Amino acid sequence: MGVKPPARPARGPQSDAQRMPSAGAPALALSLNFRWRPSVAIQWTPDLAVGIEEVDLQHQQLFAAADQLLEAMRQGKGRSEVASLLRFLERYVVEHFGCEEKTMAEARYPALEAHRAQHQGFTAELAALVQKHSTEGATAATVIHVNDRVCGWLRSHIAGSDKALGAFLADRRRPG
Protein backbone atom coordinates (compact mmCIF):
# COMPACT_ATOMS: atom_id res chain seq x y z
CA MET A 1 0.00 0.00 0.00
CA GLY A 2 1.28 3.44 -0.81
CA VAL A 3 -0.55 5.40 1.88
CA LYS A 4 0.64 4.93 5.45
CA PRO A 5 -1.55 5.95 8.40
CA PRO A 6 -0.14 8.50 10.84
CA ALA A 7 1.00 7.20 14.22
CA ARG A 8 -1.89 6.65 16.63
CA PRO A 9 -1.78 8.94 19.67
CA ALA A 10 -1.82 7.56 23.18
CA ARG A 11 -5.27 7.66 24.75
CA GLY A 12 -5.74 8.50 28.39
CA PRO A 13 -8.75 7.60 30.52
CA GLN A 14 -11.76 9.90 30.51
CA SER A 15 -13.81 10.85 33.52
CA ASP A 16 -17.59 10.47 33.54
CA ALA A 17 -17.82 14.25 33.34
CA GLN A 18 -16.12 14.10 29.94
CA ARG A 19 -18.73 11.71 28.56
CA MET A 20 -22.25 12.63 27.50
CA PRO A 21 -24.19 9.54 26.42
CA SER A 22 -27.41 10.84 24.89
CA ALA A 23 -27.88 11.97 21.30
CA GLY A 24 -29.01 15.40 22.54
CA ALA A 25 -25.90 15.80 24.67
CA PRO A 26 -23.85 17.81 22.16
CA ALA A 27 -26.50 20.51 21.81
CA LEU A 28 -26.97 20.64 25.57
CA ALA A 29 -23.22 20.73 26.15
CA LEU A 30 -22.78 23.54 23.64
CA SER A 31 -25.65 25.51 25.14
CA LEU A 32 -23.99 25.22 28.54
CA ASN A 33 -20.66 26.31 27.07
CA PHE A 34 -19.21 22.91 28.00
CA ARG A 35 -16.71 21.21 25.75
CA TRP A 36 -18.32 17.94 24.67
CA ARG A 37 -15.92 15.04 24.85
CA PRO A 38 -17.44 11.89 23.43
CA SER A 39 -16.05 8.62 24.68
CA VAL A 40 -15.54 7.14 21.27
CA ALA A 41 -13.03 4.70 20.05
CA ILE A 42 -13.08 2.47 17.07
CA GLN A 43 -10.91 -0.57 17.16
CA TRP A 44 -10.55 -3.46 14.79
CA THR A 45 -11.30 -6.72 16.54
CA PRO A 46 -10.48 -10.26 15.39
CA ASP A 47 -14.16 -11.04 14.79
CA LEU A 48 -13.95 -8.59 11.84
CA ALA A 49 -11.27 -10.66 10.07
CA VAL A 50 -12.41 -11.54 6.57
CA GLY A 51 -9.66 -14.08 5.95
CA ILE A 52 -7.81 -12.09 3.29
CA GLU A 53 -4.52 -11.06 4.87
CA GLU A 54 -3.98 -7.86 2.88
CA VAL A 55 -7.59 -6.73 3.34
CA ASP A 56 -7.53 -7.49 7.07
CA LEU A 57 -4.35 -5.44 7.46
CA GLN A 58 -5.90 -2.56 5.53
CA HIS A 59 -9.02 -2.73 7.70
CA GLN A 60 -6.84 -2.50 10.81
CA GLN A 61 -5.14 0.57 9.34
CA LEU A 62 -8.51 2.12 8.46
CA PHE A 63 -9.72 1.65 12.02
CA ALA A 64 -6.50 3.17 13.40
CA ALA A 65 -6.87 6.19 11.09
CA ALA A 66 -10.56 6.65 11.99
CA ASP A 67 -9.74 6.36 15.69
CA GLN A 68 -6.96 8.92 15.35
CA LEU A 69 -9.37 11.27 13.57
CA LEU A 70 -11.96 10.92 16.34
CA GLU A 71 -9.32 11.47 18.99
CA ALA A 72 -8.04 14.62 17.26
CA MET A 73 -11.58 15.97 17.06
CA ARG A 74 -12.27 15.05 20.68
CA GLN A 75 -9.13 16.85 21.79
CA GLY A 76 -10.10 19.95 19.83
CA LYS A 77 -7.01 19.74 17.63
CA GLY A 78 -6.52 22.46 15.07
CA ARG A 79 -8.54 22.60 11.88
CA SER A 80 -5.50 21.81 9.71
CA GLU A 81 -4.61 18.67 11.69
CA VAL A 82 -8.17 17.33 11.53
CA ALA A 83 -8.39 18.24 7.83
CA SER A 84 -5.14 16.38 7.19
CA LEU A 85 -6.47 13.27 8.94
CA LEU A 86 -9.75 13.48 7.01
CA ARG A 87 -7.92 13.78 3.70
CA PHE A 88 -5.69 10.84 4.63
CA LEU A 89 -8.73 8.74 5.47
CA GLU A 90 -10.38 9.76 2.21
CA ARG A 91 -7.31 8.76 0.15
CA TYR A 92 -6.78 5.53 2.06
CA VAL A 93 -10.40 4.47 1.63
CA VAL A 94 -10.16 4.96 -2.15
CA GLU A 95 -6.95 2.93 -2.29
CA HIS A 96 -8.37 0.19 -0.07
CA PHE A 97 -11.63 -0.05 -1.99
CA GLY A 98 -9.65 -0.32 -5.23
CA CYS A 99 -7.72 -3.25 -3.79
CA GLU A 100 -10.91 -4.98 -2.65
CA GLU A 101 -12.64 -4.42 -5.97
CA LYS A 102 -9.65 -5.78 -7.89
CA THR A 103 -9.75 -8.92 -5.71
CA MET A 104 -13.49 -9.27 -6.37
CA ALA A 105 -13.08 -8.82 -10.14
CA GLU A 106 -10.27 -11.37 -10.32
CA ALA A 107 -12.39 -13.88 -8.39
CA ARG A 108 -15.49 -13.11 -10.50
CA TYR A 109 -17.36 -12.30 -7.30
CA PRO A 110 -21.08 -12.25 -8.14
CA ALA A 111 -21.85 -9.38 -5.73
CA LEU A 112 -19.09 -7.13 -7.13
CA GLU A 113 -21.40 -4.41 -8.47
CA ALA A 114 -23.48 -4.20 -5.29
CA HIS A 115 -20.31 -4.12 -3.20
CA ARG A 116 -18.80 -1.44 -5.45
CA ALA A 117 -21.99 0.64 -5.09
CA GLN A 118 -21.58 0.49 -1.29
CA HIS A 119 -18.00 1.71 -1.67
CA GLN A 120 -19.08 4.54 -3.97
CA GLY A 121 -21.79 5.66 -1.55
CA PHE A 122 -19.37 5.72 1.35
CA THR A 123 -16.69 7.51 -0.67
CA ALA A 124 -19.20 10.21 -1.63
CA GLU A 125 -20.31 10.60 1.98
CA LEU A 126 -16.72 10.89 3.17
CA ALA A 127 -15.97 13.51 0.48
CA ALA A 128 -19.00 15.51 1.65
CA LEU A 129 -17.73 15.27 5.23
CA VAL A 130 -14.30 16.57 4.17
CA GLN A 131 -16.02 19.49 2.43
CA LYS A 132 -18.26 20.17 5.45
CA HIS A 133 -15.24 20.20 7.74
CA SER A 134 -13.46 22.66 5.46
CA THR A 135 -16.35 25.12 5.81
CA GLU A 136 -17.54 24.47 9.38
CA GLY A 137 -14.63 22.90 11.23
CA ALA A 138 -14.90 20.07 13.75
CA THR A 139 -18.31 20.82 15.21
CA ALA A 140 -20.06 18.46 17.60
CA ALA A 141 -22.31 17.46 14.69
CA THR A 142 -19.25 16.56 12.61
CA VAL A 143 -17.84 14.42 15.43
CA ILE A 144 -21.17 12.62 15.75
CA HIS A 145 -21.28 12.13 11.98
CA VAL A 146 -17.78 10.65 11.94
CA ASN A 147 -18.60 8.36 14.84
CA ASP A 148 -22.04 7.24 13.67
CA ARG A 149 -21.68 7.18 9.90
CA VAL A 150 -17.99 6.69 9.18
CA CYS A 151 -17.07 4.35 12.03
CA GLY A 152 -20.48 2.69 12.09
CA TRP A 153 -20.43 2.14 8.34
CA LEU A 154 -16.92 0.68 8.38
CA ARG A 155 -17.80 -1.80 11.12
CA SER A 156 -21.12 -2.77 9.52
CA HIS A 157 -19.70 -3.05 6.00
CA ILE A 158 -16.77 -5.19 7.10
CA ALA A 159 -18.94 -7.42 9.32
CA GLY A 160 -21.43 -7.95 6.48
CA SER A 161 -20.28 -7.38 2.91
CA ASP A 162 -16.55 -7.91 3.39
CA LYS A 163 -17.00 -11.06 5.47
CA ALA A 164 -19.30 -12.39 2.73
CA LEU A 165 -16.50 -11.76 0.23
CA GLY A 166 -14.06 -13.58 2.52
CA ALA A 167 -16.42 -16.56 2.79
CA PHE A 168 -16.85 -16.65 -1.00
CA LEU A 169 -13.09 -16.68 -1.53
CA ALA A 170 -12.59 -19.33 1.17
CA ASP A 171 -15.18 -21.57 -0.51
CA ARG A 172 -13.38 -21.21 -3.84
CA ARG A 173 -10.08 -22.26 -2.25
CA ARG A 174 -11.59 -25.45 -0.77
CA PRO A 175 -10.81 -28.58 -2.74
CA GLY A 176 -13.58 -30.50 -4.39
C-alpha positions as CSV (number, residue, x, y, z in Angstrom):
1,M,0.0,0.0,0.0
2,G,1.3,3.4,-0.8
3,V,-0.6,5.4,1.9
4,K,0.6,4.9,5.5
5,P,-1.6,6.0,8.4
6,P,-0.1,8.5,10.8
7,A,1.0,7.2,14.2
8,R,-1.9,6.6,16.6
9,P,-1.8,8.9,19.7
10,A,-1.8,7.6,23.2
11,R,-5.3,7.7,24.7
12,G,-5.7,8.5,28.4
13,P,-8.7,7.6,30.5
14,Q,-11.8,9.9,30.5
15,S,-13.8,10.8,33.5
16,D,-17.6,10.5,33.5
17,A,-17.8,14.3,33.3
18,Q,-16.1,14.1,29.9
19,R,-18.7,11.7,28.6
20,M,-22.3,12.6,27.5
21,P,-24.2,9.5,26.4
22,S,-27.4,10.8,24.9
23,A,-27.9,12.0,21.3
24,G,-29.0,15.4,22.5
25,A,-25.9,15.8,24.7
26,P,-23.8,17.8,22.2
27,A,-26.5,20.5,21.8
28,L,-27.0,20.6,25.6
29,A,-23.2,20.7,26.1
30,L,-22.8,23.5,23.6
31,S,-25.7,25.5,25.1
32,L,-24.0,25.2,28.5
33,N,-20.7,26.3,27.1
34,F,-19.2,22.9,28.0
35,R,-16.7,21.2,25.7
36,W,-18.3,17.9,24.7
37,R,-15.9,15.0,24.8
38,P,-17.4,11.9,23.4
39,S,-16.1,8.6,24.7
40,V,-15.5,7.1,21.3
41,A,-13.0,4.7,20.0
42,I,-13.1,2.5,17.1
43,Q,-10.9,-0.6,17.2
44,W,-10.5,-3.5,14.8
45,T,-11.3,-6.7,16.5
46,P,-10.5,-10.3,15.4
47,D,-14.2,-11.0,14.8
48,L,-13.9,-8.6,11.8
49,A,-11.3,-10.7,10.1
50,V,-12.4,-11.5,6.6
51,G,-9.7,-14.1,5.9
52,I,-7.8,-12.1,3.3
53,E,-4.5,-11.1,4.9
54,E,-4.0,-7.9,2.9
55,V,-7.6,-6.7,3.3
56,D,-7.5,-7.5,7.1
57,L,-4.3,-5.4,7.5
58,Q,-5.9,-2.6,5.5
59,H,-9.0,-2.7,7.7
60,Q,-6.8,-2.5,10.8
61,Q,-5.1,0.6,9.3
62,L,-8.5,2.1,8.5
63,F,-9.7,1.6,12.0
64,A,-6.5,3.2,13.4
65,A,-6.9,6.2,11.1
66,A,-10.6,6.7,12.0
67,D,-9.7,6.4,15.7
68,Q,-7.0,8.9,15.3
69,L,-9.4,11.3,13.6
70,L,-12.0,10.9,16.3
71,E,-9.3,11.5,19.0
72,A,-8.0,14.6,17.3
73,M,-11.6,16.0,17.1
74,R,-12.3,15.0,20.7
75,Q,-9.1,16.9,21.8
76,G,-10.1,20.0,19.8
77,K,-7.0,19.7,17.6
78,G,-6.5,22.5,15.1
79,R,-8.5,22.6,11.9
80,S,-5.5,21.8,9.7
81,E,-4.6,18.7,11.7
82,V,-8.2,17.3,11.5
83,A,-8.4,18.2,7.8
84,S,-5.1,16.4,7.2
85,L,-6.5,13.3,8.9
86,L,-9.8,13.5,7.0
87,R,-7.9,13.8,3.7
88,F,-5.7,10.8,4.6
89,L,-8.7,8.7,5.5
90,E,-10.4,9.8,2.2
91,R,-7.3,8.8,0.1
92,Y,-6.8,5.5,2.1
93,V,-10.4,4.5,1.6
94,V,-10.2,5.0,-2.1
95,E,-6.9,2.9,-2.3
96,H,-8.4,0.2,-0.1
97,F,-11.6,-0.1,-2.0
98,G,-9.7,-0.3,-5.2
99,C,-7.7,-3.3,-3.8
100,E,-10.9,-5.0,-2.6
101,E,-12.6,-4.4,-6.0
102,K,-9.7,-5.8,-7.9
103,T,-9.8,-8.9,-5.7
104,M,-13.5,-9.3,-6.4
105,A,-13.1,-8.8,-10.1
106,E,-10.3,-11.4,-10.3
107,A,-12.4,-13.9,-8.4
108,R,-15.5,-13.1,-10.5
109,Y,-17.4,-12.3,-7.3
110,P,-21.1,-12.3,-8.1
111,A,-21.9,-9.4,-5.7
112,L,-19.1,-7.1,-7.1
113,E,-21.4,-4.4,-8.5
114,A,-23.5,-4.2,-5.3
115,H,-20.3,-4.1,-3.2
116,R,-18.8,-1.4,-5.5
117,A,-22.0,0.6,-5.1
118,Q,-21.6,0.5,-1.3
119,H,-18.0,1.7,-1.7
120,Q,-19.1,4.5,-4.0
121,G,-21.8,5.7,-1.6
122,F,-19.4,5.7,1.4
123,T,-16.7,7.5,-0.7
124,A,-19.2,10.2,-1.6
125,E,-20.3,10.6,2.0
126,L,-16.7,10.9,3.2
127,A,-16.0,13.5,0.5
128,A,-19.0,15.5,1.7
129,L,-17.7,15.3,5.2
130,V,-14.3,16.6,4.2
131,Q,-16.0,19.5,2.4
132,K,-18.3,20.2,5.4
133,H,-15.2,20.2,7.7
134,S,-13.5,22.7,5.5
135,T,-16.3,25.1,5.8
136,E,-17.5,24.5,9.4
137,G,-14.6,22.9,11.2
138,A,-14.9,20.1,13.8
139,T,-18.3,20.8,15.2
140,A,-20.1,18.5,17.6
141,A,-22.3,17.5,14.7
142,T,-19.2,16.6,12.6
143,V,-17.8,14.4,15.4
144,I,-21.2,12.6,15.7
145,H,-21.3,12.1,12.0
146,V,-17.8,10.7,11.9
147,N,-18.6,8.4,14.8
148,D,-22.0,7.2,13.7
149,R,-21.7,7.2,9.9
150,V,-18.0,6.7,9.2
151,C,-17.1,4.4,12.0
152,G,-20.5,2.7,12.1
153,W,-20.4,2.1,8.3
154,L,-16.9,0.7,8.4
155,R,-17.8,-1.8,11.1
156,S,-21.1,-2.8,9.5
157,H,-19.7,-3.1,6.0
158,I,-16.8,-5.2,7.1
159,A,-18.9,-7.4,9.3
160,G,-21.4,-8.0,6.5
161,S,-20.3,-7.4,2.9
162,D,-16.6,-7.9,3.4
163,K,-17.0,-11.1,5.5
164,A,-19.3,-12.4,2.7
165,L,-16.5,-11.8,0.2
166,G,-14.1,-13.6,2.5
167,A,-16.4,-16.6,2.8
168,F,-16.9,-16.7,-1.0
169,L,-13.1,-16.7,-1.5
170,A,-12.6,-19.3,1.2
171,D,-15.2,-21.6,-0.5
172,R,-13.4,-21.2,-3.8
173,R,-10.1,-22.3,-2.2
174,R,-11.6,-25.4,-0.8
175,P,-10.8,-28.6,-2.7
176,G,-13.6,-30.5,-4.4
